[in-house]
Each structure stands twice: as structure tokens, then as C-alpha cells.
């Protein structure tokens, strides 16, 4: 299991014991914050770093996933704060100033990158108000296309091999989620309480669904259902919703049971485990909702703000903002 913490270390842990197999400290001058999930390419684990939105530095690293040995690193100002996508031997990330970058995953060289300038101001609104651009977009890959939701009110798609632009589609309102790849569509949410579905062949919006809350963070597509966190204009997400992806019907809508002051869902990604969708709050509340009904299967109070969740078939792993990792066996999670 691989964990990155904002003290600047990437750690490989033994799942059964929690002991550290290896630790790699990143270069502090090249960014020490991790906001994206790493990817595995052959024997490598590749991840990106950033240093917030004022210092504007960042890097890519590829480590041998068994030994932690550095295979290559690439300094890439202004840094990436996104999940990475992989197509063949290439990986893709989006920089804080909205450049899409293609990198040779085995050698650490840049294949191509789109020009900057799609983002008006890389710092505008970040982590402040969800009515303004609030995130560096993650990218998705579908077939020959790679795309991302920019902070210029538009979704951009390019051809993965060349970086040539395929299409761009603008919408009203700011894009408040990362793109979700769903069959032959990409789905995303906007600040005007809407979900939009784009057809990949043309980039045209095939349907728009009105939602009761502003969709936020990363959405998940599961068997024709869309799951996402939601909140109002002046609040971070405190609700979890499940919609029928075809009709837009709300299948269930659950309000966070954490009544602590200033509590909201703090995880950037939903986690699915044993028929449940799991989220965690700023005050350490871990909740598992039934995927189909939204009923709370179990909840557990842990220490600190919950930031990351992972699992094996029989164990759940929960990391908090302070760098502590909790390993819960199946019986522990439901006690």
C-alpha cells in the first residue's frame, strides 16, 4: 500500500502489519504537497506534487514500487494537483495553470503539453468559494481522447497521441467537479446546480440534469448510477447524492450525520467497499452508506480530519490530515 503525506514523504506499507517497507522523501524545492492519486505503470509508481498556489512549484516522480528507488523525476512548474491518467506508455496530468501535459511514463520526458492561458488566474477562488473556480481539474482518458474540465467554464478534449485539440465545450457557471468517465460520455457538475453529459464523439452536451445541491469534488459512475458530494453556495459539501445517470432521478439523498461545528465531508473521492459508499468528515466521522438505498450501514469516529480511504477485500484503510493511518478489519468497521 502506498501513502503520500504532506511532510514530503511517499511511504510503502505492509498491509497486514502497517510496517514501513520503504520511504522516499521528495525534494522540498520541488513541491511537497500531494493532491492526486498515483498511478502504477509496469514496475513503477508515478505521482505528482505541488506547493500550493503561491509558490507555484511542482514535480513528477517515478519510483520502483518494490524498492522505492528513484527511476526518474521531472520538475514541472507550476506543479500538478490532479489525479493522473494513463494511456499506453504515456501518463497525463493537469497543471495548476490549466495545461494538459503528456509524459513518457518510462523515461520521464515530456511528449507534449497544451499552451497555458485557458485559466484566467491560477489562484482565483481556489479553496474559497464554490461559486468561483475551485479546483485544479483531474484529467480522464477514454479511447483516443484525453480531457479535463478547465477553470474557463469549458471542457477540453485532445488526442492522446499528439495533443491536437479535438473539441472544447463551454457551459454556463463554473465547473465544480472533476470529469467523470461514463461509458461513451463524460459527466461533470457546475455551480448553477447542474450535471452535464458530453458525448465523446462530438463534445456536444447530450443532456443536462438539475440537482438540488451544487455537485463538488470527484463524482463516481457505478452501473448506471452517479454518486457525488453536494453543497450550497456558501458551504462545503455535507450531503451525498445518488442519481439515475440516464433520467436524472434522485435515487437517494443523505445528509451528513456529523453535527460537529463546521463539519463537512473532507474526502476528495468517494470510496466503494463491500456494497457501501464510504466518506469521511473534517471531524473524523467515517460513514458507510448502502450503495443502493443510502441507508447508513455503519459509522465510526476516528481521530482527526479524514482525507484518504483505501481498501482490500477484508480491510479498510483510512488516513487523516495529520498523517496517521488507521487499518480497520471488516469486523472492526461495523462494531
Residue frames relative to the residue before (quaternion, step in Angstrom):
aa qw qx qy qz dx dy dz
X 1.0000 0.0000 0.0000 0.0000 0.00 0.00 0.00
X 0.2084 -0.7948 0.5638 0.0837 3.57 -0.94 0.94
X 0.0129 -0.7896 0.6117 -0.0475 3.55 -0.93 1.00
X 0.1342 -0.7615 0.6286 0.0832 3.55 -1.03 0.86
X 0.1010 -0.7926 0.5990 0.0533 3.57 -0.95 0.85
X 0.5694 -0.6529 0.4003 0.2987 3.54 -1.18 0.65
X 0.4596 0.5828 -0.5044 0.4413 3.55 1.15 0.61
X 0.6046 -0.6134 0.3248 0.3907 3.57 1.31 0.07
X 0.6048 0.5595 -0.3584 0.4391 3.60 1.16 0.47
X 0.2036 -0.7094 0.6572 0.1532 3.51 -1.24 0.66
X 0.1164 -0.8266 0.5507 -0.0010 3.55 -0.71 1.13
X 0.1734 -0.7297 0.6500 0.1226 3.54 -1.17 0.71
X 0.0863 -0.8250 0.5585 -0.0055 3.56 -0.66 1.15
X 0.4703 -0.6208 0.5451 0.3101 3.52 -1.24 0.57
X 0.4746 -0.7158 0.4325 0.2746 3.59 -0.64 1.12
X 0.7080 0.4877 -0.2777 0.4287 3.60 0.85 -0.91
X 0.8048 0.3083 -0.1387 0.4879 3.58 0.92 -0.89
X 0.3982 -0.7134 0.4837 0.3140 3.59 1.14 -0.57
X 0.4786 0.6757 -0.4392 0.3485 3.59 1.25 0.07
X 0.5062 -0.6603 0.4732 0.2894 3.53 -1.15 0.71
X 0.2855 -0.7531 0.5719 0.1559 3.56 -0.81 1.07
X 0.7587 -0.1834 0.1023 0.6166 3.57 1.09 -0.77
X 0.1768 -0.7610 0.6167 0.0965 3.53 -1.29 0.46
X 0.0907 -0.7905 0.6040 0.0449 3.57 -0.96 0.86
X 0.2177 -0.7749 0.5787 0.1318 3.63 -0.66 1.08
X 0.3445 -0.7436 0.5333 0.2096 3.60 -0.73 1.03
X 0.6248 -0.5343 0.4176 0.3870 3.55 -1.30 0.37
X 0.4010 -0.7461 0.4678 0.2523 3.66 -0.53 1.07
X 0.6416 0.5181 -0.3314 0.4584 3.60 1.20 -0.41
X 0.7128 0.4443 -0.2498 0.4818 3.58 1.26 -0.20
X 0.6952 -0.4485 0.2730 0.4909 3.58 1.21 0.41
X 0.0725 -0.8245 0.5612 0.0059 3.58 -0.81 0.99
X 0.5928 0.5483 -0.3828 0.4489 3.59 1.21 0.25
X 0.2000 -0.7798 0.5888 0.0722 3.55 -1.09 0.86
X 0.0134 0.8228 -0.5665 0.0448 3.58 -0.54 1.15
X 0.7105 0.3967 -0.2626 0.5186 3.60 1.25 0.07
X 0.5188 -0.6057 0.4930 0.3478 3.54 -1.24 0.42
X 0.4460 -0.6697 0.5120 0.3010 3.62 -1.04 0.69
X 0.2746 -0.7269 0.5944 0.2070 3.56 -1.33 0.14
X 0.3420 -0.7070 0.5811 0.2134 3.53 -1.27 0.53
X 0.0088 0.7759 -0.6288 0.0499 3.56 -0.81 1.09
X 0.7948 -0.1253 0.0167 0.5936 3.57 -0.31 1.29
X 0.8031 -0.2358 0.1820 0.5161 3.60 -0.69 -1.04
X 0.5900 0.6018 -0.3468 0.4118 3.60 1.30 0.11
X 0.1696 -0.6894 0.6814 0.1779 3.49 -1.35 0.41
X 0.1033 -0.8099 0.5774 0.0019 3.58 -0.70 1.15
X 0.0514 0.8013 -0.5920 0.0697 3.57 -0.91 0.91
X 0.3203 -0.7387 0.5649 0.1807 3.54 -1.29 0.43
X 0.1986 -0.7738 0.5924 0.1047 3.55 -1.23 0.53
X 0.0613 -0.7475 0.6555 0.0879 3.52 -1.39 0.21
X 0.2879 -0.7439 0.5687 0.2007 3.57 -1.28 -0.02
X 0.7228 -0.3926 0.2427 0.5144 3.53 0.92 0.90
X 0.5941 -0.6265 0.4178 0.2827 3.52 -1.30 -0.20
X 0.6016 0.5077 -0.3898 0.4779 3.56 1.14 0.57
X 0.7259 0.4229 -0.2480 0.4823 3.59 0.89 -0.92
X 0.1706 -0.8560 0.4781 0.0980 3.58 1.24 -0.47
X 0.4824 0.5943 -0.5087 0.3941 3.56 0.55 1.19
X 0.1330 0.7929 -0.5882 0.0873 3.54 -1.19 0.49
X 0.1544 -0.7882 0.5932 0.0551 3.54 -1.28 0.36
X 0.2923 -0.6707 0.6386 0.2387 3.51 -1.45 0.17
X 0.0788 -0.7812 0.6184 0.0331 3.57 -1.13 0.73
X 0.0998 -0.7507 0.6484 0.0784 3.54 -1.18 0.69
X 0.0589 -0.8034 0.5924 -0.0142 3.57 -0.68 1.16
X 0.5135 -0.5633 0.5323 0.3685 3.52 -1.26 0.46
X 0.3758 -0.7835 0.4399 0.2265 3.59 -0.45 1.13
X 0.6563 0.5034 -0.3189 0.4627 3.59 1.21 -0.28
X 0.8004 0.2791 -0.1323 0.5138 3.60 1.06 -0.73
X 0.4294 -0.6986 0.4669 0.3311 3.60 1.17 -0.50
X 0.4276 0.7078 -0.4618 0.3208 3.59 1.26 0.11
X 0.4539 -0.6856 0.5013 0.2694 3.58 -0.98 0.91
X 0.2137 -0.7728 0.5875 0.1093 3.57 -0.83 1.02
X 0.7670 -0.1973 0.1131 0.6000 3.56 1.04 -0.76
X 0.0896 -0.7567 0.6410 0.0924 3.55 -1.31 0.34
X 0.1217 -0.7870 0.6043 0.0275 3.53 -1.18 0.66
X 0.2899 -0.7449 0.5776 0.1654 3.57 -0.66 1.12
X 0.0466 0.8109 -0.5782 0.0779 3.58 -0.76 1.01
X 0.1355 -0.7735 0.6166 0.0571 3.55 -0.01 1.27
X 0.6258 -0.1375 -0.7669 -0.0373 1.74 -1.98 1.47
X 0.6769 -0.4771 0.2879 0.4809 3.55 1.22 0.31
X 0.2904 -0.7333 0.5898 0.1732 3.55 -1.32 0.44
X 0.1165 -0.7897 0.6005 0.0460 3.56 -1.00 0.85
X 0.5667 0.6331 -0.3395 0.4035 3.55 1.16 0.57
X 0.5656 -0.4989 0.5139 0.4088 3.49 -1.39 0.17
X 0.3671 -0.7265 0.5414 0.2104 3.55 -1.20 0.58
X 0.2330 -0.7371 0.6157 0.1529 3.54 -1.24 0.54
X 0.2048 -0.7778 0.5858 0.0992 3.57 -1.17 0.65
X 0.0259 0.7497 -0.6609 0.0230 3.55 -1.05 0.90
X 0.8176 -0.0922 0.0236 0.5679 3.59 -0.36 1.22
X 0.8053 -0.2420 0.1843 0.5089 3.60 -0.81 -0.97
X 0.6468 0.5258 -0.3130 0.4552 3.61 1.25 0.06
X 0.1529 -0.7549 0.6274 0.1145 3.53 -1.19 0.62
X 0.2348 -0.7915 0.5602 0.0675 3.52 -1.18 0.69
X 0.0407 0.7801 -0.6229 0.0432 3.53 -1.09 0.83
X 0.3501 -0.7171 0.5658 0.2073 3.55 -1.30 0.39
X 0.3617 -0.7436 0.5231 0.2064 3.58 -0.75 1.05
X 0.6736 -0.5070 0.3533 0.4054 3.54 -1.26 0.34
X 0.7178 0.3892 -0.2620 0.5145 3.61 1.12 -0.49
X 0.6021 -0.6457 0.3215 0.3423 3.56 1.19 0.76
X 0.4127 0.6318 -0.5437 0.3672 3.58 0.81 1.00
X 0.2812 -0.7215 0.6068 0.1794 3.56 -1.01 0.83
X 0.1038 -0.8220 0.5598 -0.0095 3.56 -0.66 1.17
X 0.1755 -0.7535 0.6265 0.0943 3.55 -1.04 0.89
X 0.0600 -0.8130 0.5785 -0.0278 3.57 -0.77 1.09
X 0.4586 -0.6352 0.5468 0.2954 3.55 -1.07 0.79
X 0.3643 -0.7921 0.4471 0.1999 3.57 -0.34 1.26
X 0.6998 0.4777 -0.2812 0.4506 3.61 1.07 -0.60
X 0.7926 0.3093 -0.1458 0.5047 3.60 1.11 -0.61
X 0.4245 -0.7414 0.4451 0.2682 3.61 1.19 -0.25
X 0.5147 0.6104 -0.4377 0.4135 3.59 1.10 0.63
X 0.4969 -0.6609 0.4787 0.2952 3.56 -1.15 0.67
X 0.3289 -0.7333 0.5651 0.1863 3.55 -0.84 1.02
X 0.7365 -0.2435 0.1964 0.5997 3.55 0.92 -1.00
X 0.0636 -0.7713 0.6279 0.0830 3.54 -1.32 0.21
X 0.4638 -0.6551 0.5136 0.3032 3.55 -1.13 0.65
X 0.5879 -0.5936 0.4160 0.3591 3.55 -1.19 0.46
X 0.4926 -0.6265 0.5106 0.3228 3.54 -1.19 0.57
X 0.5332 0.6553 -0.4458 0.2958 3.55 -1.26 0.11
X 0.5188 0.6151 -0.4335 0.4056 3.59 1.24 -0.14
X 0.6940 0.3995 -0.2637 0.5378 3.59 1.13 -0.60
X 0.4364 -0.7102 0.4854 0.2639 3.58 -0.76 1.01
X 0.7818 -0.0571 0.0799 0.6158 3.58 0.90 -0.94
X 0.4035 -0.7526 0.4588 0.2455 3.63 -0.42 1.16
X 0.7133 0.4501 -0.2624 0.4687 3.59 1.14 -0.53
X 0.4777 0.7255 -0.4263 0.2526 3.60 1.20 -0.40
X 0.8922 0.0474 -0.0396 0.4473 3.51 -0.85 1.04
X 0.4466 0.7234 -0.4599 0.2564 3.58 1.18 -0.17
X 0.8447 0.0265 -0.0935 0.5263 3.56 -0.80 1.18
X 0.5952 0.5970 -0.3699 0.3904 3.63 1.10 0.37
X 0.8105 -0.0933 0.1395 0.5611 3.58 0.44 -1.18
X 0.3878 -0.7629 0.4604 0.2358 3.60 -0.61 1.06
X 0.5416 0.5780 -0.4309 0.4324 3.59 1.23 0.15
X 0.6855 0.3938 -0.2693 0.5500 3.59 1.29 -0.16
X 0.6821 -0.4535 0.3189 0.4768 3.65 -1.17 0.13
X 0.1048 -0.8667 0.4877 0.0010 3.57 -0.51 1.14
X 0.8165 0.2115 -0.1214 0.5232 3.61 1.08 -0.09
X 0.4220 -0.6017 0.5947 0.3259 3.47 -1.35 0.35
X 0.4160 -0.7730 0.4218 0.2270 3.53 -0.49 1.20
X 0.3907 -0.6555 0.5860 0.2724 3.51 -1.21 0.60
X 0.3467 -0.7296 0.5422 0.2311 3.57 -1.14 0.50
X 0.1914 -0.7572 0.6133 0.1177 3.55 -1.27 0.47
X 0.2215 -0.7568 0.6008 0.1312 3.55 -1.22 0.56
X 0.0529 0.7710 -0.6312 0.0660 3.55 -0.97 0.96
X 0.8270 -0.0560 0.0012 0.5593 3.57 -0.44 1.20
X 0.8077 -0.2177 0.1909 0.5136 3.57 -0.72 -1.09
X 0.6558 0.5336 -0.2967 0.4441 3.60 1.28 -0.13
X 0.0927 -0.7257 0.6759 0.0890 3.50 -1.30 0.59
X 0.0465 0.8293 -0.5539 0.0568 3.56 -0.86 0.88
X 0.0641 -0.7814 0.6179 0.0588 3.52 -1.31 0.20
X 0.4443 -0.6572 0.5432 0.2751 3.53 -1.31 0.43
X 0.2316 -0.8110 0.5267 0.1061 3.57 -0.48 1.20
X 0.5423 -0.6100 0.4701 0.3360 3.50 -1.35 0.09
X 0.5558 0.5714 -0.3988 0.4535 3.54 1.21 0.61
X 0.5963 -0.5915 0.3328 0.4287 3.58 1.25 0.57
X 0.6972 0.4687 -0.2708 0.4700 3.63 1.12 0.32
X 0.3180 -0.6776 0.6263 0.2179 3.51 -1.37 0.50
X 0.1414 -0.8005 0.5809 0.0409 3.57 -0.87 1.01
X 0.0820 -0.7824 0.6168 0.0259 3.56 -1.00 0.88
X 0.0312 -0.7802 0.6247 0.0002 3.56 -0.99 0.91
X 0.5475 -0.5839 0.4748 0.3658 3.53 -1.29 0.31
X 0.5179 -0.6999 0.3980 0.2890 3.57 -0.69 1.11
X 0.6941 0.5038 -0.2987 0.4187 3.59 0.90 -0.82
X 0.8205 0.2788 -0.1103 0.4866 3.58 0.91 -0.91
X 0.4120 -0.6942 0.4870 0.3334 3.60 1.10 -0.61
X 0.4288 0.6994 -0.4653 0.3324 3.57 1.28 0.08
X 0.5076 -0.6723 0.4531 0.2918 3.54 -0.95 0.95
X 0.2622 -0.7526 0.5862 0.1458 3.57 -0.94 0.95
X 0.7419 -0.2753 0.1958 0.5792 3.56 0.90 -0.96
X 0.1428 -0.7353 0.6499 0.1284 3.53 -1.39 0.27
X 0.0904 -0.7972 0.5966 0.0190 3.55 -1.00 0.86
X 0.2086 -0.7922 0.5662 0.0910 3.55 -0.68 1.14
X 0.1245 -0.7778 0.6130 0.0614 3.56 -1.21 0.63
X 0.5378 -0.5714 0.4896 0.3803 3.54 -1.31 0.19
X 0.7587 0.3288 -0.2633 0.4970 3.54 -1.07 0.72
X 0.5368 -0.6052 0.4773 0.3432 3.54 -1.27 0.36
X 0.4471 -0.6617 0.5295 0.2862 3.55 -1.15 0.67
X 0.1378 -0.8521 0.5047 0.0126 3.57 -0.50 1.21
X 0.7065 0.3439 -0.2746 0.5543 3.60 1.25 0.18
X 0.5040 -0.5711 0.5237 0.3816 3.51 -1.34 0.04
X 0.6202 -0.5504 0.3964 0.3941 3.56 -1.19 0.45
X 0.1741 -0.7534 0.6266 0.0971 3.53 -1.14 0.75
X 0.2830 -0.7648 0.5570 0.1575 3.59 -0.67 1.09
X 0.0638 0.8059 -0.5777 0.1123 3.56 -0.63 1.18
X 0.8164 -0.1867 0.0806 0.5406 3.56 -0.33 1.29
X 0.8002 -0.2312 0.1915 0.5192 3.62 -0.57 -1.12
X 0.6648 0.4804 -0.2902 0.4930 3.58 1.26 0.35
X 0.2400 -0.6765 0.6576 0.2287 3.46 -1.42 0.16
X 0.1622 -0.7944 0.5830 0.0529 3.56 -0.94 0.95
X 0.0899 0.7872 -0.6064 0.0672 3.59 -1.06 0.74
X 0.3629 -0.7306 0.5412 0.2041 3.55 -1.29 0.43
X 0.2098 -0.7791 0.5810 0.1067 3.55 -1.23 0.54
X 0.6656 -0.5561 0.3535 0.3504 3.52 -1.31 0.47
X 0.6532 0.4883 -0.3312 0.4745 3.62 1.23 -0.15
X 0.6213 -0.6119 0.3206 0.3698 3.56 1.10 0.88
X 0.5768 0.5856 -0.3806 0.4237 3.57 0.93 0.85
X 0.2216 -0.6965 0.6607 0.1708 3.50 -1.37 0.50
X 0.1319 -0.7948 0.5904 0.0483 3.56 -0.97 0.92
X 0.1950 -0.7554 0.6163 0.1075 3.56 -1.12 0.79
X 0.1574 -0.7941 0.5845 0.0548 3.56 -0.80 1.09
X 0.3598 -0.6972 0.5728 0.2375 3.57 -0.99 0.80
X 0.4541 -0.7329 0.4340 0.2614 3.58 -0.70 1.05
X 0.6282 0.5638 -0.3567 0.4003 3.60 1.03 -0.60
X 0.8153 0.2375 -0.1005 0.5185 3.58 1.02 -0.76
X 0.3996 -0.7034 0.4894 0.3257 3.57 1.14 -0.58
X 0.5000 0.6543 -0.4321 0.3676 3.58 1.23 0.13
X 0.5016 -0.6303 0.5007 0.3169 3.54 -1.17 0.65
X 0.2557 -0.7967 0.5332 0.1245 3.58 -0.60 1.14
X 0.7829 -0.1291 0.0628 0.6053 3.59 1.14 -0.53
X 0.2087 -0.7511 0.6178 0.1032 3.51 -1.29 0.57
X 0.1573 -0.7915 0.5883 0.0516 3.56 -0.91 0.96
X 0.3393 -0.7234 0.5672 0.1995 3.56 -0.89 0.96
X 0.1282 -0.8054 0.5770 0.0440 3.61 -0.87 0.94
X 0.5449 -0.6452 0.4226 0.3290 3.62 -1.10 0.57
X 0.7637 0.2202 -0.1297 0.5929 3.59 1.27 -0.37
X 0.5552 -0.5794 0.4624 0.3771 3.58 -1.25 0.28
X 0.3845 -0.7199 0.5204 0.2512 3.63 -0.63 1.04
X 0.0409 -0.8122 0.5817 -0.0182 3.56 -1.01 0.87
X 0.8154 0.2680 -0.2180 0.4645 3.51 -1.39 0.40
X 0.7344 -0.4092 0.3084 0.4451 3.58 -1.19 -0.57
X 0.2891 -0.7508 0.5690 0.1700 3.57 -0.86 0.97
X 0.2321 -0.7568 0.5936 0.1447 3.56 -1.29 0.36
X 0.2191 -0.7565 0.6076 0.1028 3.56 -1.04 0.92
X 0.0874 0.8025 -0.5804 0.1072 3.58 -0.65 1.12
X 0.8498 -0.1755 0.1091 0.4850 3.59 -0.57 1.19
X 0.7668 -0.3825 0.1996 0.4752 3.56 0.81 1.00
X 0.6506 0.4608 -0.3210 0.5112 3.57 1.29 0.19
X 0.2320 -0.7509 0.6040 0.1324 3.55 -1.17 0.72
X 0.1217 -0.7799 0.6131 0.0338 3.55 -0.88 1.04
X 0.1718 0.7883 -0.5802 0.1116 3.58 -0.93 0.81
X 0.4660 -0.6270 0.5462 0.3023 3.52 -1.34 0.44
X 0.0765 -0.8172 0.5708 0.0228 3.56 -1.09 0.68
X 0.0139 0.7829 -0.6217 0.0185 3.52 -1.27 0.55
X 0.5343 -0.6081 0.4746 0.3458 3.55 -1.33 0.10
X 0.7668 -0.4052 0.2355 0.4386 3.57 -1.33 0.14
X 0.7902 0.3236 -0.1472 0.4992 3.55 0.95 -0.88
X 0.7169 0.4198 -0.2381 0.5031 3.61 1.20 0.33
X 0.4659 -0.6331 0.5403 0.3005 3.52 -1.23 0.56
X 0.6878 -0.5368 0.2828 0.3985 3.60 -1.14 0.51
X 0.0020 -0.7908 0.6115 -0.0263 3.55 -0.94 0.97
X 0.6854 0.4243 -0.2670 0.5281 3.58 1.31 0.13
X 0.1795 -0.7423 0.6341 0.1209 3.54 -1.30 0.50
X 0.0730 -0.8228 0.5635 -0.0130 3.55 -0.76 1.10
X 0.1392 -0.7515 0.6392 0.0852 3.52 -1.27 0.60
X 0.0671 -0.8149 0.5757 -0.0115 3.58 -0.70 1.12
X 0.4761 -0.5776 0.5649 0.3472 3.52 -1.30 0.41
X 0.4065 -0.7627 0.4461 0.2323 3.58 -0.48 1.19
X 0.6756 0.5002 -0.3017 0.4498 3.60 1.11 -0.56
X 0.7996 0.3076 -0.1466 0.4944 3.59 0.82 -0.97
X 0.4265 -0.6999 0.4672 0.3316 3.58 1.17 -0.53
X 0.4190 0.7111 -0.4665 0.3179 3.58 1.26 0.06
X 0.4014 -0.6913 0.5450 0.2528 3.57 -0.98 0.87
X 0.2661 -0.7842 0.5446 0.1332 3.57 -0.55 1.18
X 0.7609 -0.1995 0.0832 0.6119 3.55 1.12 -0.66
X 0.1408 -0.7704 0.6212 0.0273 3.54 -1.28 0.60
X 0.0246 -0.8253 0.5626 -0.0416 3.57 -0.50 1.22
X 0.3077 -0.7338 0.5826 0.1656 3.54 -1.01 0.91
X 0.5667 -0.6233 0.4193 0.3385 3.57 -0.95 0.87
X 0.3555 -0.7625 0.4980 0.2102 3.63 -0.77 0.95
X 0.5130 0.6356 -0.4311 0.3833 3.61 1.24 -0.03
X 0.1476 -0.8235 0.5456 0.0493 3.58 -0.45 1.21
X 0.3554 0.7377 -0.5001 0.2818 3.61 1.23 0.24
X 0.5874 -0.5933 0.4176 0.3584 3.56 -1.08 0.70
X 0.8496 0.0874 -0.1188 0.5065 3.58 -0.98 0.97
X 0.3780 0.7256 -0.4987 0.2860 3.61 1.10 0.50
X 0.1405 0.7515 -0.6419 0.0593 3.56 -1.19 0.67
X 0.6243 -0.5167 0.4062 0.4222 3.56 -1.25 0.28
X 0.1990 -0.8370 0.5077 0.0456 3.55 -0.68 1.15
X 0.5650 0.6002 -0.3963 0.4043 3.59 1.21 -0.22
X 0.3973 -0.7303 0.4985 0.2455 3.62 -0.92 0.83
X 0.7749 0.2312 -0.1275 0.5743 3.60 1.26 -0.31
X 0.4290 -0.6604 0.5517 0.2747 3.53 -1.11 0.72
X 0.1831 -0.7813 0.5870 0.1071 3.57 -1.10 0.67
X 0.2035 -0.7865 0.5771 0.0835 3.57 -0.87 1.02
X 0.1187 0.7953 -0.5745 0.1529 3.56 -0.78 1.11
X 0.8665 -0.0911 0.0318 0.4898 3.53 -0.77 1.13
X 0.7606 -0.4026 0.2024 0.4674 3.56 0.82 1.03
X 0.6750 0.4407 -0.3027 0.5084 3.58 1.25 0.24
X 0.2703 -0.6899 0.6345 0.2201 3.52 -1.37 0.30
X 0.1740 -0.8346 0.5223 0.0158 3.54 -0.62 1.24
X 0.0137 -0.7783 0.6269 -0.0314 3.54 -1.02 0.94
X 0.1859 -0.7839 0.5831 0.1041 3.56 -1.28 0.41
X 0.3791 -0.7626 0.4957 0.1702 3.56 -1.09 0.76
X 0.6908 -0.4631 0.3761 0.4085 3.51 -1.40 0.13
X 0.7459 0.3789 -0.2038 0.5086 3.59 1.16 -0.51
X 0.6838 -0.5679 0.2732 0.3678 3.55 1.11 0.67
X 0.4961 0.6448 -0.4525 0.3650 3.59 1.19 0.22
X 0.1426 -0.7712 0.6193 0.0369 3.54 -0.80 1.14
X 0.0188 -0.8205 0.5694 -0.0476 3.58 -0.67 1.14
X 0.1627 -0.7636 0.6199 0.0789 3.56 -1.02 0.92
X 0.1378 -0.7911 0.5947 0.0388 3.56 -0.66 1.20
X 0.5213 -0.6026 0.4991 0.3405 3.55 -1.11 0.65
X 0.5149 -0.6795 0.4305 0.2964 3.59 -0.75 1.06
X 0.7520 0.4341 -0.2182 0.4456 3.57 0.88 -0.95
X 0.8133 0.2951 -0.1241 0.4859 3.60 0.94 -0.85
X 0.4162 -0.7100 0.4703 0.3186 3.59 1.14 -0.54
X 0.4492 0.6767 -0.4657 0.3513 3.59 1.25 0.06
X 0.4809 -0.6554 0.4948 0.3072 3.59 -1.05 0.71
X 0.2818 -0.7586 0.5671 0.1532 3.58 -0.65 1.13
X 0.7603 -0.1983 0.1417 0.6022 3.55 0.98 -0.87
X 0.0837 -0.7662 0.6312 0.0862 3.54 -1.33 0.27
X 0.0740 -0.7985 0.5973 -0.0087 3.53 -1.12 0.69
X 0.3097 -0.7462 0.5631 0.1738 3.57 -0.97 0.91
X 0.0709 -0.7842 0.6164 0.0041 3.55 -0.77 1.13
X 0.6211 -0.5574 0.4134 0.3643 3.54 -1.33 -0.08
X 0.8401 0.2194 -0.1538 0.4717 3.56 -1.02 0.84
X 0.6420 -0.5131 0.4092 0.3964 3.53 -1.38 0.05
X 0.3450 -0.7638 0.5128 0.1862 3.57 -0.69 1.11
X 0.1066 -0.8420 0.5288 0.0043 3.56 -0.68 1.15
X 0.8251 0.0919 -0.0234 0.5569 3.60 0.98 -0.77
X 0.0820 -0.7908 0.6061 0.0237 3.57 -1.10 0.76
X 0.0519 0.7768 -0.6255 0.0518 3.56 -1.02 0.88
X 0.1098 -0.8219 0.5572 0.0446 3.58 -1.20 0.19
X 0.2071 -0.6485 0.6993 0.2180 3.43 -1.53 0.12
X 0.7241 -0.4120 0.2675 0.4841 3.66 -1.13 0.02
X 0.8094 0.2803 -0.1315 0.4990 3.61 1.00 -0.73
X 0.7603 0.3098 -0.1975 0.5357 3.61 1.21 -0.08
X 0.2226 -0.7412 0.6222 0.1178 3.52 -1.23 0.71
X 0.1444 -0.7916 0.5913 0.0528 3.57 -0.91 0.96
X 0.0549 -0.8080 0.5853 -0.0392 3.53 -0.79 1.10
X 0.1118 -0.8010 0.5867 0.0411 3.57 -0.77 1.06
X 0.2469 -0.7746 0.5597 0.1607 3.58 -1.00 0.76
X 0.7166 -0.4777 0.3094 0.4032 3.54 -1.32 0.28
X 0.6730 0.5033 -0.2899 0.4579 3.59 1.16 -0.53
X 0.6112 -0.6027 0.3361 0.3877 3.58 1.26 0.12
X 0.5262 0.6169 -0.4273 0.3999 3.60 1.21 0.21
X 0.2046 -0.7766 0.5881 0.0956 3.57 -1.02 0.87
X 0.1583 -0.7676 0.6170 0.0714 3.55 -1.00 0.93
X 0.1442 -0.7741 0.6112 0.0797 3.55 -0.96 0.90
X 0.0722 -0.8158 0.5735 -0.0155 3.59 -0.54 1.19
X 0.2900 -0.7230 0.5954 0.1965 3.55 -0.81 0.95
X 0.7190 -0.4731 0.2720 0.4305 3.56 -1.19 0.47
X 0.6919 0.4634 -0.2980 0.4665 3.60 0.86 -0.83
X 0.6140 0.5464 -0.3551 0.4452 3.60 1.11 -0.59
X 0.6488 0.5533 -0.3213 0.4120 3.57 1.01 -0.85
X 0.7634 0.3812 -0.2127 0.4760 3.57 1.00 -0.70
X 0.5010 0.6536 -0.4328 0.3667 3.61 1.23 -0.12
